[in-house]
Amino acid sequence: MNSVNVIFDTNVYRNLTFGLSQIETIDLFNRIKEVEISRKISVGLSGITAMELISHLARRDDKGFENCKLATIGAGIHSDHFFPIYKLHLQQLVFGRLDSSDIDAMNGISKLVDQISKNDPEKIINQYSEQIKGIYEIVQLHKSDFISTYHQAVAKVDPTGSNNHIFKQSKQHRIQLLNFLKTPQAVLWLAQGYFDKTIKGRSHNFSQLDAELKISEIARCFKTAFSLHVKLIERIATTGYDMTNNKKNRANTIFDIYQLFCINDETMRGKRSIFVTDDIWLKEAAVDSGFPEKVLDSKTYFKILELEYKSDL
């Protein structure tokens, strides 16, 4: 594996740093980075990963505080560039430009990770406590919006259904939905939803043909993310999927989907991107979308680097 762009999932950073000291974390990621540089591997830090990690630093009684502090340090040392969140990719694709306020927000998050990794983390966390609380509130808002949106969508598709199950009482309608989800139109349908969300509240002059071309491009570029969307809808239709289940962190599904916007058929800095995660259904989504090589589990990635996962590190 040479000349590729690698992005780590949030839990990969958390798992790698769990139980380590700050000195051990710094040493660990310096060694990983050394091997990656020798292989000409660039490392991008996903904006979603950064936001998820930082959100756990808003409260010191958060059970993930210490682990996420170390994971943030590791992510800052490990990465050499920042990979913005999904909405900026959509803005660029649809409008050919980015909102300055969104750029400023992403730059602020990137700088915060950099500050925590290069300085006394406790001092930086205290100094930027209000910004960290703001990131926490954004993460919570994404979760609550996601739950609300899916409950509304379920009610629209099946007015007789529950919040977490579609067509439970109608096998015929359930089969029709599942058959539709196997067609290319399902991805286009999802892509249109993201297109509509991107242009909402903005002045534009897209003709119907222009809009259709943009939607097709969104569907093509972010097929892997939409494949995960499809798997989620399939699960709601077959076994049910309770978004409000806090024990299983079901609301975090939205961040799994957003993470996969990192995986598209474009190159970044002239390099293809690979996403490293141990989440099984993210890997399944990559297979379903025809890009199995774009998602690796952490053990496979470290084997490629000729570093034994955990024990050798």
Secondary structure by P-SEA (a helix, b strand, c coil): ccbbbbbbcaaaaaaaaccccaaaaaaaaaaaaaaaaaacbbbbbbaaaaaaaaaaaccccccaaaaaaaaaaaaaaaccbbbbcaaaaaaaaacccccaaaaaaaaaaaaaaaaaaccaaaaaaaaaaaaaaaaaaaaaaaaaaaaaaaaaaaaaacccccccccccccaaaaaaaaaaaacaaaaaaaaaaaaaaaaccccccccaaaaaaaaaaaaaacaaaaaaaaaaaaaaaccccccccccccccaaaaaaaaaccccccccccbbbbbbcccaaaaaaaaaaccccccccaaaaaaaacccccccc
